[in-house]
Amino acid sequence: MINFDQASSSFPKAPNLPEAVAEFIRTGASNINRGSLNISYEATQLVYKTREYILDYFGAKNKQVIFTKNVTESLNLLLKGFLKGGDHIIVSALEHNAVMRPLKFLEKMNVSYSVIPCDEKGRLKLEELKSLIKPNTKAILTTAASNVIGTILPLRQIGEVAKENNIPYFVDGAQLAGFLPINMEVLGIDVLALTGHKSLLGPHGIGALILTEEMGQSIEPLVHGGTGSISDKFDMPKTLPDKFEAGTQNLMGIAGLLASMRWLAEHHIEVLKNELALTRAFIEGIKKMSKEYPIRLVGLDLEESGYLFDISEIEESLNFESNKKNYPLLKERKLLLEKIKRTPVVSLYSDEVDVANLAFYLESEGKIATRVGMHCSPSAHTALGTFPKGTVRFSFGYHEKVEDIEACLNLIKEFFHADI
């Protein structure tokens, strides 16, 4: 199988992940904060180390890590716990349903939202952001990168507007975390929602929410229950992270996430090189093909996106080899987000054929996995003009090769000559 559906969930995972999870099951599968066995203390220490590593990795000084089961739970916790009746929030036109469905639910509680529009290629109309701010605007929330077309949003610029207006900035990091570093301090991000199973190369069922103690105190818990702390009270503890971590946590997922993030930090440049090479080869091939066949790229192409392929410049700006230990904290990481404008996610559309048939052909004839349809983001497809038909999405990881891209492009050509 050639897996060009990495944006749904990365596979293969980080090579060290299976053994890390197995080691926890073999030697430390106890609960935290709930026992006096050595393995319970060791599990507690594992969770502590993972929290600290995540804070370092995302440049999150003086913040807390709340473990969840995925980015959707993180966003639900944030939105439903923070927003109250009469509040207003600003989101982008490229949001996933992990944001839009909670907001639709909250509309019943008199919470309103405004949308930062984008053009037909997915470029955010940032100049309209300030006009959307109201006296009751409580936050700005955007995805870090579109899961439909791979465009990275102007995070630093949005963060600056939020700071100027004393409004917290929330970011859904599902599609960017792991592909490029995100430094919350540099980019002005107040709350970051994460999932482990995409570009962080971690296991399913583990996510996180990074926020300050102050922000945490302004949010109501989504789940209530036992925490192993202040057990003589019926009320949830006020302290973080206990306030938001009722019940037993996914400790195997936490063990796997720590291992995968450590592997990724060590191998990030080589992973990035490969994913950039695959994306470039695919987009260049599609651009040539679109002159002859009824298939087109949705969103920005290479030139329009300002896509950077001189990986040596990235390595130099990070001084990677001599600063591996400090890599997650380097402020120069912001250069990556200013030069590389898209993730390895590419969508194709056709006016003449059903792209679902193309996806089926690639799978049946070449065992090439893609994703077709709405990608849980009807807002983005509406803005891009691909609603309700949707697109066929290709997303690339560290394992595939340029030869796989060539095979895929050849099969796309064959599809247009096949009798289907």
N, C-alpha and C positions, 0 to 999 in steps of 0.2 A: 504494500500500500504506500502511496505517496500522499502524505498528509498536508494538504493545503487548506486546512480548516483550523489553524492554530489559534485564531482569535476566539473560537468557541472554548477551546481548552487545549493547552499545549501537550504535545506528545511527539516524541518521548520526553519524559521528565528529566530533571537533572540526574546524572548517573549515580550520584551518592544517595538519592532519596530513598530507594527501597531498603537499603541496609540500615539507614537511620531509623526508619519506622520499625523494621524488624528488631533492631537492637532495643528500642524502647519497649516493645512487646515482650521481648525475652527477659529483660533485666529491670525494667522500671515502670511496668504498667500498674501504677497506683494512682490514687486521686491526690489532688493538692489541697492543702489547708484543712484536711479532714482525717489525718492519721498521724501516728507517732513512729511508723516504720521508717527505716532509712530510705527505702524506695520512694516513700511519699515526700521526704525532704528532697531527694534527687529530682523527682518530677517537678516540685516547686521551683527548684533551681533552674531546671530546663526552661520553664515558662518565663522566669525572670530574665534569663540570658536572651531568650527570643525577643522579649519586649525591648531590651536594651539594644539589641542588634537592629531591630526595625527602626527605632528612633535614630540611631546613627545613620542607617542606610538612607533614610528620607530627610536628613538634615532637620530633625524635629527636636530642637532644644526645649527643655522645660515643658514637655508634653507627656501625655499618657497614651498607652496602647490598650485599646479594648478589643478583645478577641471576639469574633462573630463567626458565623458559618460561611459567609460569602459577602460580596460587596452589596448585594441587594438587602441583606439584613442590616448591614452597616448604614445604608442610606435610609432605610425605614426607621431605624432607631433614631437617626439624626433628625429626619424631617418630622416624624410624628412626635418626637420628644421635645423638639425645639420650637416648632411653630404653633401658635395659638390662634383662636378665632380673631379675625380682623387683621392678621398679619399678611404681609406681601413678600414674595420672593421673586428673584429674577433668574431665569434659566436660559440656556442656549437652544437654538433650533435643532441641534444635533443630539439631543438627549435620548438615552436609552429608556425603556419602560421601567427600569429600576428606579428612575427618578419620576417619570411622568405618571405612572400608576399610583404611587403614594400621593402625589399632588392632586390627582383627580379625586382620590378618596378624601383628601383634606379640604377640597372645595366644599364638601358637605358641611364642614365645620367652619365655613366662612373664611378660609384661607385662599388668597388669590395669587396669581403669578403672571408675570410678563415674560415675553420671549425675545431674546436678542436675535434678530433675523440673520440669515446668511444668504449669499447669492447662490445661483444654480450650480456652482462648483464647490460649495461648502465653505467659502470664505466668510468668516464672521464679520458682520457690519459693526465693528467695535465702536465706531463713531456714534452709534445710536444708544449705546449703553447708558450714558449719563442721563439721557432724557427719560429713561424707564424708571429711574429711582424716584420713589415716593416717600412721603413722611413716615409711612408705616412699613417701608421696606426693611426686612429683618436680616436678609442675607442674599448673596449672589452664589449660585451653584452652577457649575458647568462640568461637563465631562473633560478629561484631560486630552482625549483623542477620540475621534469618531470611530465607532465600531463598524460603520458601513463603508466609509471611504478612506479611513486612516489619517485624515487631517488632524494635526496637533493644534489645539487651540492656543491663542496668545495668552498663556497663563500669567506671565509676569505683568503684562499690561492690564489684564483684568484685576489682578491683585492690587495694582497701584490705584486703580479707580476705587476699589473697595476700601482701601486704606484711607484715601482722601476723603471719603464720605463716611468713615467710621462704621462700615458695614462688614461683617465677617464674610470671608470667601471660603466656600466649600468646594471640594473637587472630588469627582468620581474618577479614581485613578486606575480603574480596571484594565483599560486598554493600553496604558502607557507604562505603568509600573513594571520594571524589569527590562523593558526595551530600552528606555532611556532613564537615567537617574532623575529623580524629582527631589529638589531641595526645598522643603516647605518654607524655610526661613528666607532664602533668596527670592523665591517666587511670590511671597506674600500669601501663602495658603494657610488658613486658620484651622481647617479640618480636612483630613484626607481619608477617603474611604478606599479600601483595598480588597482584593481577592487573591488567593495564593495560586490558583490553578491555571492561570494564563501565562503571561510572559515572565512571571517569577519562577516558573517551572516547578511549582509546588503541588501538593496533593489537593484533591477536591475537598470541599467541606470546611475550609478554613479561610477566614477573612479577618479584617481588622478595621478599626476606626481610630485615627490618631487625632487627639484634641487636647486642649489645655484643661487643667483642673477647673478653671473658672467656667469655661464653656460646658464642661461636664456637669457642673452644678446647676446649669440653666436648662438641662435636658432631663425629661422624665424617662425612667426605664421602660423598655419595651416588654421585658419579661421580668416577672417577680418570682422569687423562690430562694432556696438555700444557697449560701455562698461560703459557708464554713467560717464566717466571721460574724460577730455580734449576734450570735444565734439565740440570745435570750430575748430578742425583740422581734415583733411581727413586721415592723417597717424595714424596708431595704436599707442597707448601709448607705451613708452619704459619701463615703470615701471611694475614690476611683482606684482600681478598675472594678472593685466588688459591686458597686452600684449597678453595673450593666452586665455582670457575668454570673447570673443565677444559674444553678445547675452545674453538672459536670461539663467541663470544656473538652473540646476535641484535642486531647493531648497527643495522640498519634499524628494528627494533622499539624500541630505546633512543632513536633519533633521533625517532621518532614519539611516543613516550611523553613525552619532554621537551616537545615542541611542544604536545601536547594538554593537559598539566598547566599549562603557562603560559597557554594560552587559557582553561582552566577557572578558574584563579585570577583572571583578569581579568573573567570573566563569571559568576562563581559565583552572585551574588545573583539575577541575572535567570534563570539556569537553575533555581535553587531555587524562585523564585516560580512559575515555570511548572509545575514538577513537583508542587508542593504544590497548586496550583489544579486540576490534572488529577485528582489523587488525591482531593481533597475532593469534586469534582463527581461522580466515579465512585461513591464510597462513599455519598454522599447519595442518588444515583439508585438504587443497589442496595437501600438500606434501604427506600426507598419501594416499590420493585418487589417486595421479598420479602413484602409484605403481601398481594399478589395472586397471585404466581407462586411455584412451588416452587424457589426459588433463595435461597441465603443466603450472607452474608459469613462467612468463616472467620477467627477471630482477633478482635482488638479493633476496635471502631468508633471514630469520631472522638472522642466524649466520653470513652470509657473509656481511650483511649490518651493523652489529654492533648495531642493534636495541636495545635501552635501554628501559626496562620495569620497572625498579625500580623507580617508580614515586616519592618515598620519597627522593631520591637523588636529583631529580630536585627541589622539594620543598625546600630542605635544601639549595641548591646552590643559590636559589633566595631569601631565607628567606621571602617567599611570604606573610605569614600572617602579619608580622610586617612591611612590606614595600609595601603594596598595592598601596599607592599613588605614590610611586616612581618606581613602577614595570616597567613601560615602559623604564626607563632610566638606569636600573641596568646593569652594564657592564658584570655581571656574566651571563647574558642571552646568551652570546656566547657559554657557555657550552652546551646549548641545541642543537645548531647546530653542535657541535663537537661530540655529543654522539648519538643523534637520526639521522639516515641517510636516513629515508624515511618518506613520508607522508602516510595517510590512503588511498592510491590509489594502487590497485593491478590489474594487467592484466593477463589474461589466454589465452593460445593458444592451438590449437590442429592440428596435422598433418592429422587426419583421419576424423574429422567432421567439418562442417561449424559452427563456433562459433556464427554466426548470428542466426542459428537455436536454439542454446542453450539460447541465450538472449531472443528469442521469447517464448521458453518453460517456462523460469523462469517468464516472465511477464504474460503469459496466464494461467499458472497453479498455480502460487504462488503470483501473483501481486507484483513481485520483479522487481524494475526498475534498469537497468544497462545501459551501453552504449557500442555499438559495432561498429567496423570499424577502421578508421584512427585517430579519435579524433583530427582532424585538425593538425596532426603532422606527415606528411609522412617522414620527415627527421629522426625522432626518430624510426619509424617502419623500415625504410631502414637500419639503424644502428643495430637494434635489430634482424633483419632477419625475421620480421613479415609482410613485405610489399610484395604484395599488399592486402593480405587477412585480415590483421588487427587482433585485439584482442577483447575479451569481457572484459570490464573494470568494476571493482567494487570499489566504493569509499564510505567511511563511515563517518558518522557525529555523533553529540552528542545525537541524539534522539533515534537511534536504540539500540537494546539490543543483548547480546550474543545469546539469544534464536533465534533471527532472523538469525544470522549466521548459527546456527545449522539447521534451516529450509531450508536455502538456499543450504547448503552442501548436505542435503538429496535430495533436488530436482535435484541437478546436478547429483547425482548418479542415480536417477530415469530416467533422460534424456537419459543416456547411455543404459538403458534397454527398453526405449520406442520405439515403432514402428513409426518412423518419416520418 
